């Protein structure tokens, strides 16, 4: 009986060690969008080790002109990439759909986005894709087919206002419920749309207006959708807004993202909350830092933790890995991806290493 008991203990310990080793050996695939006006050829992929932060097995996943922003479908079966150009067709840039199969990308199809230089792509609602056209100043919403490929059926939302001298620059879109939020850097506003009879129309609260010259670029919602954080490219700030009982958003505070001692030009780019909602990060192009704030989860307010140099030039999109333990930054002008270890208790970043890659812009993990 004693021998049977010892054998059972030995078996359980061996099983636990085996499971732990298997978990430690797990890797995640990272797709990187780039600009191809230099030495890059399109979308690249890496294997990411969540134990060491190492990037390995670099591959050219797809040849594509200026795939500057990527998004992956919730079921992890499809990847979508903009073609940030003005000559995909007579109207401007394009967007491409890829099937993901064992980490490899197979092109399904491409369509025009109805405007020049699409700089962001996202998925929303029931099988719909939204592309934001920066130079075109409009947004294209396309239906997806059952296999994830792009349908020719689409809607164009134009931000051009004939009564305004401001030139629209749609920069990012995100769906929430039956609403679509679109930041427009040129109009200094986040526009709101709701679905009605299969089309997006202006919401009852159609616009979240920011100060003139702010330049809202990207934004992120808290997990409960009570708070909205907008990073403003032109005045290097983050604006916090709180949703009220009338489903409108009231400004709570605005924080600078750059140091008072910094005297050069700087332009914000990307913004992300940690998965637990306790820390907010933003990228500064010019100061070349990631700004770190601690979030008061009750009030949403931000407390500055510090700024971490990116060890590169012109940080664009950055991403927190699926384990929440690392933060990776795409430095466009210095041709490198910088990898940081993230302290989940303090939010602070510790630099680990750089990975060289021409003109990286967007980082998307396959979970």
VODO-647448 format. One record per residue (C-alpha): residue number from 1; x negated, y, z negated. Coordinates in nm, 4 decimals. Layout:
REM residues N
LUMMAR_NUM_X_Y_Z
...
//
This chain:
REM residues 367
LUMMAR_1_0.0000_0.0000_0.0000
LUMMAR_2_-0.2858_0.2332_-0.0906
LUMMAR_3_-0.4528_0.1651_0.2456
LUMMAR_4_-0.1300_0.2459_0.4285
LUMMAR_5_-0.1039_0.5739_0.2375
LUMMAR_6_-0.4643_0.6695_0.3194
LUMMAR_7_-0.4068_0.5814_0.6825
LUMMAR_8_-0.0956_0.8033_0.6911
LUMMAR_9_-0.2878_1.0966_0.5371
LUMMAR_10_-0.5738_1.0475_0.7838
LUMMAR_11_-0.3284_1.0362_1.0739
LUMMAR_12_-0.1534_1.3587_0.9650
LUMMAR_13_-0.4821_1.5454_0.9142
LUMMAR_14_-0.6082_1.4318_1.2541
LUMMAR_15_-0.2827_1.5426_1.4143
LUMMAR_16_-0.2995_1.8855_1.2501
LUMMAR_17_-0.6612_1.9369_1.3579
LUMMAR_18_-0.5711_1.8320_1.7097
LUMMAR_19_-0.2781_2.0730_1.7228
LUMMAR_20_-0.4935_2.3559_1.5884
LUMMAR_21_-0.7654_2.2884_1.8474
LUMMAR_22_-0.5043_2.2755_2.1206
LUMMAR_23_-0.3583_2.6084_2.0049
LUMMAR_24_-0.7010_2.7679_1.9920
LUMMAR_25_-0.7818_2.6503_2.3428
LUMMAR_26_-0.4705_2.8115_2.4916
LUMMAR_27_-0.5401_3.0851_2.7466
LUMMAR_28_-0.3194_3.3472_2.9073
LUMMAR_29_-0.3274_3.4650_3.2654
LUMMAR_30_-0.3790_3.8360_3.3283
LUMMAR_31_-0.2862_4.0017_3.6582
LUMMAR_32_-0.4519_4.3338_3.7454
LUMMAR_33_-0.3178_4.5897_3.9919
LUMMAR_34_-0.5712_4.8207_4.1580
LUMMAR_35_-0.6269_5.0980_4.4093
LUMMAR_36_-0.7804_4.9650_4.7308
LUMMAR_37_-0.9366_5.2816_4.8716
LUMMAR_38_-1.2754_5.1555_4.7465
LUMMAR_39_-1.4077_4.8042_4.6935
LUMMAR_40_-1.0895_4.6437_4.5649
LUMMAR_41_-0.8778_4.4237_4.7913
LUMMAR_42_-0.5525_4.3982_4.5956
LUMMAR_43_-0.4233_4.2059_4.2916
LUMMAR_44_-0.6712_4.0127_4.0780
LUMMAR_45_-0.6168_3.7474_3.8134
LUMMAR_46_-0.8144_3.6414_3.5065
LUMMAR_47_-0.7933_3.3806_3.2352
LUMMAR_48_-0.7812_3.5492_2.8931
LUMMAR_49_-0.9049_3.3720_2.5804
LUMMAR_50_-0.7008_3.4922_2.2783
LUMMAR_51_-0.9631_3.3657_2.0357
LUMMAR_52_-1.2640_3.5532_2.1760
LUMMAR_53_-1.1103_3.8230_2.3974
LUMMAR_54_-1.3079_3.6900_2.6956
LUMMAR_55_-1.1887_3.7395_3.0522
LUMMAR_56_-1.2935_3.4589_3.2870
LUMMAR_57_-1.2081_3.2848_3.6145
LUMMAR_58_-1.1687_3.6073_3.8137
LUMMAR_59_-0.9783_3.5534_4.1396
LUMMAR_60_-0.8364_3.7672_4.4167
LUMMAR_61_-0.4715_3.6696_4.3702
LUMMAR_62_-0.3252_3.8668_4.6627
LUMMAR_63_-0.4493_4.1044_4.9315
LUMMAR_64_-0.2291_4.4139_4.9226
LUMMAR_65_-0.2803_4.7893_4.9751
LUMMAR_66_-0.2729_4.9923_4.6519
LUMMAR_67_-0.0821_4.7526_4.4226
LUMMAR_68_-0.1047_5.0144_4.1476
LUMMAR_69_0.1772_4.8820_3.9309
LUMMAR_70_0.2997_4.5294_3.8647
LUMMAR_71_0.5832_4.3688_3.6742
LUMMAR_72_0.6623_4.0038_3.5996
LUMMAR_73_1.0116_3.8538_3.5821
LUMMAR_74_1.1395_3.7400_3.2394
LUMMAR_75_1.1289_3.3748_3.3484
LUMMAR_76_0.7627_3.4223_3.4539
LUMMAR_77_0.8355_3.2861_3.8032
LUMMAR_78_0.7959_3.6056_4.0082
LUMMAR_79_0.5608_3.9028_4.0221
LUMMAR_80_0.6440_4.2343_4.1890
LUMMAR_81_0.3915_4.4932_4.3053
LUMMAR_82_0.4292_4.8382_4.4524
LUMMAR_83_0.2333_4.9430_4.7579
LUMMAR_84_0.1518_5.2995_4.6556
LUMMAR_85_0.1186_5.4414_5.0058
LUMMAR_86_0.3062_5.6754_5.2365
LUMMAR_87_0.2904_5.4562_5.5447
LUMMAR_88_0.4523_5.1198_5.4680
LUMMAR_89_0.7314_5.2404_5.6960
LUMMAR_90_0.8670_5.5719_5.8221
LUMMAR_91_1.0064_5.6589_5.4772
LUMMAR_92_0.7034_5.5936_5.2590
LUMMAR_93_0.5674_5.3131_5.0411
LUMMAR_94_0.6680_4.9546_4.9783
LUMMAR_95_0.7188_4.6855_4.7179
LUMMAR_96_0.6318_4.3150_4.7466
LUMMAR_97_0.7711_4.0040_4.5782
LUMMAR_98_0.5488_3.7069_4.4950
LUMMAR_99_0.6260_3.3602_4.3658
LUMMAR_100_0.4036_3.2543_4.0740
LUMMAR_101_0.3061_2.8884_4.0952
LUMMAR_102_0.0466_2.7558_3.8506
LUMMAR_103_-0.1063_3.1011_3.8304
LUMMAR_104_-0.1251_3.1503_4.2067
LUMMAR_105_0.0666_3.4192_4.3976
LUMMAR_106_0.2573_3.3382_4.7154
LUMMAR_107_0.4065_3.6306_4.9062
LUMMAR_108_0.7827_3.6058_4.9500
LUMMAR_109_0.8613_3.9348_5.1230
LUMMAR_110_0.8144_4.3127_5.1195
LUMMAR_111_1.0518_4.6040_5.1736
LUMMAR_112_1.0234_4.9821_5.1880
LUMMAR_113_1.1001_5.1828_4.8757
LUMMAR_114_1.2611_5.4757_5.0578
LUMMAR_115_1.0000_5.7264_4.9407
LUMMAR_116_0.6284_5.7951_4.9427
LUMMAR_117_0.3799_5.6654_4.6841
LUMMAR_118_0.5845_5.4356_4.4588
LUMMAR_119_0.3950_5.4327_4.1279
LUMMAR_120_0.6103_5.2101_3.9046
LUMMAR_121_0.8288_4.9019_3.9376
LUMMAR_122_1.0559_4.7334_3.6849
LUMMAR_123_1.3453_4.4878_3.6648
LUMMAR_124_1.6824_4.5734_3.5180
LUMMAR_125_2.0377_4.4494_3.4848
LUMMAR_126_2.1332_4.1343_3.6674
LUMMAR_127_1.8630_4.0679_3.9242
LUMMAR_128_1.7806_4.4236_4.0247
LUMMAR_129_1.4449_4.5862_4.0912
LUMMAR_130_1.3763_4.9567_4.0474
LUMMAR_131_1.0861_5.1375_4.2178
LUMMAR_132_0.9968_5.4973_4.1273
LUMMAR_133_0.8606_5.7030_4.4177
LUMMAR_134_0.6251_5.9734_4.2903
LUMMAR_135_0.5801_6.1853_4.6057
LUMMAR_136_0.9220_6.0909_4.7406
LUMMAR_137_1.0862_6.2174_4.4221
LUMMAR_138_1.3440_5.9414_4.4310
LUMMAR_139_1.4245_5.5961_4.2949
LUMMAR_140_1.5071_5.2797_4.4898
LUMMAR_141_1.7209_5.0041_4.3370
LUMMAR_142_1.7135_4.6732_4.5265
LUMMAR_143_1.9025_4.3519_4.4605
LUMMAR_144_1.7096_4.0286_4.4136
LUMMAR_145_1.7990_3.6969_4.5746
LUMMAR_146_1.8286_3.3741_4.3748
LUMMAR_147_1.4654_3.2837_4.4462
LUMMAR_148_1.3457_3.6250_4.3260
LUMMAR_149_1.2747_3.7651_4.6702
LUMMAR_150_1.3896_4.1141_4.7691
LUMMAR_151_1.7208_4.1814_4.9385
LUMMAR_152_1.7510_4.4552_5.1976
LUMMAR_153_2.0580_4.5807_5.0101
LUMMAR_154_1.9527_4.8793_4.8017
LUMMAR_155_2.0480_5.2183_4.6589
LUMMAR_156_1.8458_5.5410_4.6691
LUMMAR_157_1.8804_5.7964_4.3889
LUMMAR_158_1.7385_6.1322_4.4973
LUMMAR_159_1.6105_6.3714_4.2302
LUMMAR_160_1.5758_6.6652_4.4672
LUMMAR_161_1.7819_6.9577_4.3435
LUMMAR_162_1.8423_7.2235_4.6087
LUMMAR_163_1.9063_7.4823_4.3390
LUMMAR_164_1.5680_7.4264_4.1744
LUMMAR_165_1.2177_7.5241_4.2834
LUMMAR_166_1.0734_7.2331_4.0840
LUMMAR_167_0.9566_6.9392_4.2937
LUMMAR_168_1.0674_6.5982_4.1625
LUMMAR_169_0.8131_6.3260_4.0852
LUMMAR_170_0.9879_6.0116_3.9623
LUMMAR_171_0.7332_5.8216_3.7542
LUMMAR_172_0.8946_5.5391_3.5560
LUMMAR_173_1.2290_5.3652_3.5116
LUMMAR_174_1.3663_5.1346_3.2442
LUMMAR_175_1.7060_4.9773_3.1953
LUMMAR_176_1.8886_4.9786_2.8621
LUMMAR_177_2.2251_4.8038_2.8523
LUMMAR_178_2.4149_4.9285_3.1559
LUMMAR_179_2.2053_5.2462_3.1675
LUMMAR_180_1.8936_5.3323_3.3644
LUMMAR_181_1.6440_5.5892_3.2312
LUMMAR_182_1.4030_5.7553_3.4786
LUMMAR_183_1.1233_5.9909_3.3776
LUMMAR_184_1.0548_6.2693_3.6271
LUMMAR_185_0.7228_6.4462_3.5782
LUMMAR_186_0.8121_6.7280_3.8171
LUMMAR_187_1.1512_6.8058_3.6656
LUMMAR_188_1.0313_6.7788_3.3026
LUMMAR_189_1.3183_6.5452_3.2242
LUMMAR_190_1.4253_6.1879_3.1706
LUMMAR_191_1.7316_6.1284_3.3884
LUMMAR_192_2.0057_5.8875_3.2793
LUMMAR_193_2.2287_5.6739_3.5017
LUMMAR_194_2.4964_5.4142_3.4347
LUMMAR_195_2.6357_5.1358_3.6486
LUMMAR_196_2.9782_5.1881_3.7959
LUMMAR_197_3.1308_4.9678_4.0657
LUMMAR_198_2.7925_4.8187_4.1491
LUMMAR_199_2.6137_5.1539_4.1848
LUMMAR_200_2.4168_5.3754_3.9488
LUMMAR_201_2.5745_5.7173_3.8885
LUMMAR_202_2.4867_6.0005_3.6501
LUMMAR_203_2.5638_5.9131_3.2866
LUMMAR_204_2.7885_6.1195_3.0651
LUMMAR_205_2.4652_6.2530_2.9123
LUMMAR_206_2.2757_6.2863_3.2420
LUMMAR_207_1.9443_6.4365_3.1343
LUMMAR_208_1.6987_6.4506_2.8449
LUMMAR_209_1.5200_6.7791_2.9053
LUMMAR_210_1.1670_6.8484_2.7861
LUMMAR_211_0.9723_7.1766_2.7709
LUMMAR_212_0.8650_7.3209_3.1033
LUMMAR_213_0.5200_7.1942_3.1967
LUMMAR_214_0.5358_6.8859_2.9720
LUMMAR_215_0.5331_6.6354_3.2586
LUMMAR_216_0.7024_6.3231_3.1117
LUMMAR_217_0.5266_6.0200_3.2581
LUMMAR_218_0.6008_5.6948_3.0693
LUMMAR_219_0.8249_5.6153_2.7726
LUMMAR_220_0.9084_5.3363_2.5315
LUMMAR_221_1.2069_5.2558_2.3083
LUMMAR_222_1.1924_5.1202_1.9549
LUMMAR_223_1.3222_4.7647_1.9246
LUMMAR_224_1.6601_4.8794_1.7910
LUMMAR_225_1.6838_5.1522_2.0616
LUMMAR_226_1.7258_5.4186_1.7917
LUMMAR_227_1.4026_5.5995_1.8845
LUMMAR_228_1.2587_5.7043_2.2187
LUMMAR_229_0.8913_5.7966_2.2605
LUMMAR_230_0.7893_5.9890_2.5733
LUMMAR_231_0.4272_6.0514_2.6692
LUMMAR_232_0.3844_6.3795_2.8570
LUMMAR_233_0.1043_6.3885_3.1123
LUMMAR_234_0.0577_6.7624_3.1621
LUMMAR_235_0.0539_6.8973_2.8055
LUMMAR_236_-0.0961_6.5838_2.6434
LUMMAR_237_0.1798_6.5190_2.3914
LUMMAR_238_0.4141_6.2456_2.2714
LUMMAR_239_0.7728_6.3485_2.2026
LUMMAR_240_0.9888_6.1495_1.9612
LUMMAR_241_1.3662_6.1581_2.0073
LUMMAR_242_1.6394_5.9930_1.8024
LUMMAR_243_1.9671_5.8636_1.9439
LUMMAR_244_2.2713_6.0241_1.7794
LUMMAR_245_2.6293_5.9056_1.7344
LUMMAR_246_2.7252_6.0554_2.0721
LUMMAR_247_2.4622_5.8468_2.2536
LUMMAR_248_2.2508_6.1552_2.3181
LUMMAR_249_1.8899_6.2022_2.2086
LUMMAR_250_1.7720_6.4749_1.9702
LUMMAR_251_1.4072_6.5769_1.9471
LUMMAR_252_1.2488_6.4890_1.6122
LUMMAR_253_0.8864_6.5900_1.6670
LUMMAR_254_0.6122_6.6320_1.9253
LUMMAR_255_0.2533_6.5263_1.8579
LUMMAR_256_-0.0646_6.6136_2.0465
LUMMAR_257_-0.2549_6.3158_2.1843
LUMMAR_258_-0.5948_6.4877_2.2130
LUMMAR_259_-0.8310_6.6227_1.9502
LUMMAR_260_-0.8353_6.9958_1.8734
LUMMAR_261_-1.2117_6.9857_1.9327
LUMMAR_262_-1.1704_6.8578_2.2902
LUMMAR_263_-1.2096_7.1490_2.5347
LUMMAR_264_-1.1820_6.9843_2.8778
LUMMAR_265_-0.8830_6.8867_3.0892
LUMMAR_266_-0.6942_6.5748_2.9855
LUMMAR_267_-0.3833_6.4036_3.1190
LUMMAR_268_-0.1825_6.1352_2.9429
LUMMAR_269_-0.1004_5.8111_3.1208
LUMMAR_270_0.0501_5.5119_2.9393
LUMMAR_271_0.2284_5.4429_2.6088
LUMMAR_272_0.3041_5.1221_2.4135
LUMMAR_273_0.4367_5.0161_2.0760
LUMMAR_274_0.2818_4.7191_1.9007
LUMMAR_275_0.5119_4.4175_1.8990
LUMMAR_276_0.5977_4.4713_1.5315
LUMMAR_277_0.6840_4.8370_1.5994
LUMMAR_278_0.4404_4.9626_1.3365
LUMMAR_279_0.1881_5.1340_1.5658
LUMMAR_280_0.2090_5.3479_1.8804
LUMMAR_281_-0.0726_5.3844_2.1340
LUMMAR_282_-0.1258_5.6289_2.4222
LUMMAR_283_-0.3987_5.6748_2.6830
LUMMAR_284_-0.5751_6.0063_2.7526
LUMMAR_285_-0.7407_6.0556_3.0928
LUMMAR_286_-1.0106_6.3176_3.0498
LUMMAR_287_-1.0697_6.2838_2.6777
LUMMAR_288_-1.0936_5.9127_2.7708
LUMMAR_289_-0.9426_5.7800_2.4515
LUMMAR_290_-0.6615_5.5667_2.3179
LUMMAR_291_-0.4722_5.7667_2.0548
LUMMAR_292_-0.3354_5.5601_1.7649
LUMMAR_293_-0.0340_5.6503_1.5499
LUMMAR_294_0.1251_5.4665_1.2586
LUMMAR_295_0.5045_5.4579_1.2913
LUMMAR_296_0.7404_5.5203_1.0017
LUMMAR_297_0.9957_5.2570_1.0958
LUMMAR_298_1.2747_5.4368_0.9060
LUMMAR_299_1.2346_5.7863_1.0504
LUMMAR_300_1.0411_5.6961_1.3645
LUMMAR_301_0.7873_5.9685_1.2829
LUMMAR_302_0.4214_5.9355_1.3767
LUMMAR_303_0.1151_5.9635_1.1563
LUMMAR_304_-0.2180_5.9984_1.3373
LUMMAR_305_-0.4613_5.7147_1.2669
LUMMAR_306_-0.7324_5.8236_1.5099
LUMMAR_307_-0.8621_5.8072_1.8647
LUMMAR_308_-1.0751_5.5298_2.0077
LUMMAR_309_-1.3077_5.6033_2.3041
LUMMAR_310_-1.2246_5.3673_2.5920
LUMMAR_311_-1.5885_5.3119_2.6971
LUMMAR_312_-1.4889_5.4073_3.0489
LUMMAR_313_-1.3461_5.6862_3.2625
LUMMAR_314_-0.9807_5.7660_3.3383
LUMMAR_315_-0.7807_5.5117_3.1338
LUMMAR_316_-0.4537_5.4323_3.3075
LUMMAR_317_-0.2289_5.1459_3.2051
LUMMAR_318_-0.3251_4.9415_2.8999
LUMMAR_319_-0.1762_4.6266_2.7536
LUMMAR_320_-0.1500_4.4493_2.4191
LUMMAR_321_-0.2071_4.0765_2.4689
LUMMAR_322_0.0633_3.8175_2.3847
LUMMAR_323_-0.0960_3.7404_2.0463
LUMMAR_324_-0.0839_4.1099_1.9445
LUMMAR_325_-0.4521_4.0859_1.8463
LUMMAR_326_-0.6194_4.2537_2.1449
LUMMAR_327_-0.5720_4.5679_2.3517
LUMMAR_328_-0.7081_4.5925_2.7073
LUMMAR_329_-0.7528_4.9186_2.8993
LUMMAR_330_-0.7759_4.9695_3.2774
LUMMAR_331_-1.0339_5.2450_3.3435
LUMMAR_332_-0.9778_5.3531_3.7021
LUMMAR_333_-1.2789_5.5754_3.7753
LUMMAR_334_-1.5456_5.3746_3.5910
LUMMAR_335_-1.4294_5.0465_3.7489
LUMMAR_336_-1.3947_4.8498_3.4293
LUMMAR_337_-1.1487_4.6888_3.1898
LUMMAR_338_-1.2405_4.7557_2.8268
LUMMAR_339_-1.1408_4.4950_2.5681
LUMMAR_340_-1.0684_4.5832_2.2057
LUMMAR_341_-0.9885_4.3718_1.9025
LUMMAR_342_-0.6777_4.5105_1.7326
LUMMAR_343_-0.6347_4.5119_1.3556
LUMMAR_344_-0.2688_4.4221_1.3074
LUMMAR_345_-0.2658_4.5721_0.9563
LUMMAR_346_-0.4290_4.9103_1.0267
LUMMAR_347_-0.3672_4.9456_1.4006
LUMMAR_348_-0.7321_5.0367_1.4584
LUMMAR_349_-0.9327_4.9136_1.7563
LUMMAR_350_-1.2813_4.7618_1.7650
LUMMAR_351_-1.4605_4.7589_2.0997
LUMMAR_352_-1.5761_4.4152_2.2160
LUMMAR_353_-1.6869_4.4253_2.5798
LUMMAR_354_-1.6268_4.5523_2.9331
LUMMAR_355_-1.5235_4.3596_3.2439
LUMMAR_356_-1.6230_4.5188_3.5754
LUMMAR_357_-1.3538_4.5483_3.8424
LUMMAR_358_-1.3050_4.8121_4.1150
LUMMAR_359_-1.0311_5.0714_4.0408
LUMMAR_360_-0.8171_4.8797_3.7886
LUMMAR_361_-0.4849_5.0503_3.7186
LUMMAR_362_-0.2271_4.8076_3.5773
LUMMAR_363_-0.2560_4.5069_3.3433
LUMMAR_364_0.0204_4.2475_3.3125
LUMMAR_365_-0.0024_3.9272_3.1075
LUMMAR_366_0.1748_3.6061_3.2060
LUMMAR_367_0.3073_3.4925_2.8669
//
